[in-house]
Amino acid sequence: MIRFIAPSNIDFKEKVVAFEQQWQHGVESIPQKTSGSSGAPKSIEVSRDQMIKSASLTMGHLGLNSGTALLCLNPDFIAGKMMMIRAIEYGMDLMAIEPVLDPFQFIPDNQQIDFVAMVPMQLQATLRNPISLKAFNKVKTAIVGGAPVSIDLDEACRNLNPTIYETFGMTETVSHIALRKLGGVQKEPFRAFREVTLGQDERGCLTILSPLTNNELLVSNDLVELRGENAFEWIGRFDNVINSGGIKLQIETIEKKIRQILRGSNRPERFIIAGTEDQNLGEKVTLILEAPSISSETKEELTILFAEYLDTYERPKEIYYLTEFVETPTGKIQREETISLLDL
């Protein structure tokens, strides 16, 4: 039995109930669209056996087999479906609320939530609201995925009561295959579940072999550094490389450095780095800020900071702003669509 919490619109309720009935009636497979983590986006069929195996690995690793789970993700996507399957298969009570930015503001004071899956922007909004934070601090275990967790959000998880993990996975692996604990003094690597074999291809991208992939080798576009047999550090996407004057620059590496430079400042929180056309370099590093406007003084201050802390080729040659970035339903910035909004 699913208990819905307001606000939950009719469309959300119908989708949740429809999938619950599908699952209870023994559906053998479900169609899902991939996000492009292992190639061009496409439709695939995910089998019931894969989903049950995924639930088993997650629940076994987290030591969960009872209590109350909270669904606050879109049931159209594999993350939302898997949250429902975990609750059903392991006899957990399931509460559901449509995927609003701050779901914990609607949790009753006397309600204990033992397990929840969230996207980073939901966790961030929860931690900023004292009422939501009070409810969230009663949670036993939380997993966060769908988009990378920032350094600031990772550190904000320190001294909280729930055990919080960042997930790594994709539709092709039926949700996540690895977790890393948040809130530690030092950043931990992702650690893969048992029965998951990790490797790298000639590009340095992660390969995955597991019952979750039907024991077929899955080649991702995620650049990683392996840490032993079952752990890795995520570097970035193979397709997020700027070739500037023959120097190959990883976008996520530059963004990480800029994020550290801007920490604690009053400048815009969100930005992306892009490679834009340049007559001399081929591509130049360009900074795009999410802000209503950017003054010439701010641009000058940023230029001085970047000259001090970034290598020559990493320094943004242009700084633009957009009032709003284009996002996926999980809050991940859609780079190409966002960059296309610029009149370059």
SULCORBEL-V470421 format. One record per residue. N is the residue number from 1. RES is the residue in one letter. OMEGA is omega in degrees with one decimal (* if undefined). Layout:
N/RES/OMEGA  N/RES/OMEGA
//
This chain:
1/M/-179.6  2/I/177.3  3/R/-178.9  4/F/177.9  5/I/175.1  6/A/2.1  7/P/174.6  8/S/-175.3  9/N/-175.2  10/I/-178.1  11/D/178.6  12/F/-179.3  13/K/-179.0  14/E/179.0  15/K/-179.5  16/V/-179.2  17/V/-179.1  18/A/-179.9  19/F/176.9  20/E/-179.7  21/Q/175.9  22/Q/-176.6  23/W/-179.2  24/Q/178.7  25/H/170.6  26/G/178.7  27/V/-174.1  28/E/178.4  29/S/177.4  30/I/175.5  31/P/176.6  32/Q/175.8  33/K/178.0  34/T/-176.6  35/S/-178.1  36/G/-179.0  37/S/-178.8  38/S/-179.8  39/G/-180.0  40/A/178.1  41/P/-177.9  42/K/175.4  43/S/178.0  44/I/174.0  45/E/177.5  46/V/-174.1  47/S/176.5  48/R/179.7  49/D/178.3  50/Q/-177.8  51/M/177.3  52/I/178.8  53/K/178.4  54/S/178.9  55/A/-179.4  56/S/-179.4  57/L/-179.5  58/T/-175.2  59/M/177.3  60/G/-179.4  61/H/-177.1  62/L/179.2  63/G/-178.2  64/L/176.6  65/N/178.6  66/S/178.1  67/G/-176.1  68/T/176.8  69/A/178.6  70/L/172.6  71/L/175.8  72/C/178.5  73/L/-179.0  74/N/-179.0  75/P/174.9  76/D/-175.2  77/F/-174.0  78/I/-179.4  79/A/178.1  80/G/178.4  81/K/-178.0  82/M/177.2  83/M/177.7  84/M/-178.4  85/I/178.6  86/R/-179.0  87/A/-177.8  88/I/-174.9  89/E/-176.8  90/Y/171.9  91/G/177.8  92/M/169.1  93/D/-177.4  94/L/170.8  95/M/-176.5  96/A/175.2  97/I/-179.5  98/E/-171.8  99/P/174.7  100/V/-176.6  101/L/-175.2  102/D/-174.6  103/P/-173.0  104/F/175.8  105/Q/-178.6  106/F/-179.6  107/I/179.0  108/P/-177.1  109/D/-175.7  110/N/-176.5  111/Q/175.4  112/Q/174.0  113/I/-178.3  114/D/-174.1  115/F/178.3  116/V/171.4  117/A/-175.7  118/M/168.5  119/V/-174.9  120/P/-177.6  121/M/175.4  122/Q/179.0  123/L/-179.8  124/Q/179.5  125/A/178.9  126/T/-177.3  127/L/-179.1  128/R/-177.3  129/N/-177.3  130/P/179.0  131/I/179.5  132/S/-179.7  133/L/178.2  134/K/178.7  135/A/-178.7  136/F/-178.1  137/N/175.1  138/K/-178.2  139/V/177.1  140/K/-175.5  141/T/176.8  142/A/172.7  143/I/-173.7  144/V/-179.0  145/G/-179.2  146/G/178.3  147/A/-179.5  148/P/176.1  149/V/-178.4  150/S/177.1  151/I/-178.7  152/D/-179.6  153/L/176.0  154/D/-178.8  155/E/179.5  156/A/179.6  157/C/177.9  158/R/175.8  159/N/172.5  160/L/-178.5  161/N/-178.8  162/P/167.2  163/T/-171.6  164/I/179.7  165/Y/166.4  166/E/-178.3  167/T/171.5  168/F/179.1  169/G/-178.0  170/M/-180.0  171/T/-177.3  172/E/177.7  173/T/177.4  174/V/-174.8  175/S/-168.5  176/H/174.9  177/I/-177.8  178/A/179.5  179/L/168.8  180/R/-176.4  181/K/179.3  182/L/173.9  183/G/179.4  184/G/178.1  185/V/175.9  186/Q/179.9  187/K/179.5  188/E/174.7  189/P/170.4  190/F/177.4  191/R/-175.7  192/A/174.5  193/F/170.5  194/R/-178.5  195/E/173.8  196/V/179.5  197/T/-178.0  198/L/175.5  199/G/177.2  200/Q/173.6  201/D/-175.3  202/E/178.1  203/R/-173.0  204/G/179.9  205/C/-176.0  206/L/170.0  207/T/-173.6  208/I/175.2  209/L/-172.3  210/S/170.0  211/P/178.5  212/L/176.2  213/T/-175.9  214/N/179.8  215/N/172.6  216/E/-178.2  217/L/177.7  218/L/179.8  219/V/-178.0  220/S/172.1  221/N/-178.6  222/D/176.4  223/L/-177.0  224/V/166.6  225/E/-179.2  226/L/177.0  227/R/-176.0  228/G/-173.1  229/E/-172.1  230/N/-178.8  231/A/-179.5  232/F/171.1  233/E/177.4  234/W/-179.1  235/I/-178.0  236/G/-179.5  237/R/178.9  238/F/-177.8  239/D/176.6  240/N/-179.0  241/V/176.3  242/I/175.7  243/N/-175.5  244/S/-178.9  245/G/-179.2  246/G/177.7  247/I/180.0  248/K/-175.0  249/L/178.7  250/Q/-175.3  251/I/-177.3  252/E/178.2  253/T/178.2  254/I/179.6  255/E/179.3  256/K/179.6  257/K/-179.8  258/I/178.6  259/R/178.7  260/Q/179.2  261/I/-174.4  262/L/-177.2  263/R/176.8  264/G/179.5  265/S/177.9  266/N/-178.2  267/R/-176.8  268/P/-177.2  269/E/-173.4  270/R/178.7  271/F/170.6  272/I/171.9  273/I/178.6  274/A/172.4  275/G/179.8  276/T/-172.4  277/E/178.3  278/D/-175.6  279/Q/-175.8  280/N/-173.9  281/L/-172.2  282/G/173.0  283/E/176.3  284/K/178.6  285/V/-177.7  286/T/178.8  287/L/177.0  288/I/-178.2  289/L/172.7  290/E/-175.2  291/A/177.8  292/P/177.8  293/S/176.2  294/I/-179.2  295/S/177.2  296/S/178.7  297/E/178.4  298/T/177.9  299/K/-179.7  300/E/178.3  301/E/179.9  302/L/179.6  303/T/178.8  304/I/178.5  305/L/-177.6  306/F/178.4  307/A/-178.5  308/E/-168.9  309/Y/-178.5  310/L/173.6  311/D/-173.2  312/T/-175.8  313/Y/-178.9  314/E/-174.1  315/R/177.1  316/P/178.9  317/K/176.4  318/E/175.8  319/I/178.1  320/Y/174.6  321/Y/172.3  322/L/-178.7  323/T/-178.6  324/E/176.9  325/F/173.6  326/V/-174.8  327/E/166.7  328/T/177.3  329/P/179.6  330/T/178.3  331/G/177.6  332/K/-179.2  333/I/175.0  334/Q/-170.2  335/R/-174.3  336/E/-179.9  337/E/178.7  338/T/-179.0  339/I/-178.6  340/S/178.6  341/L/179.6  342/L/177.3  343/D/-175.9  344/L/*
//
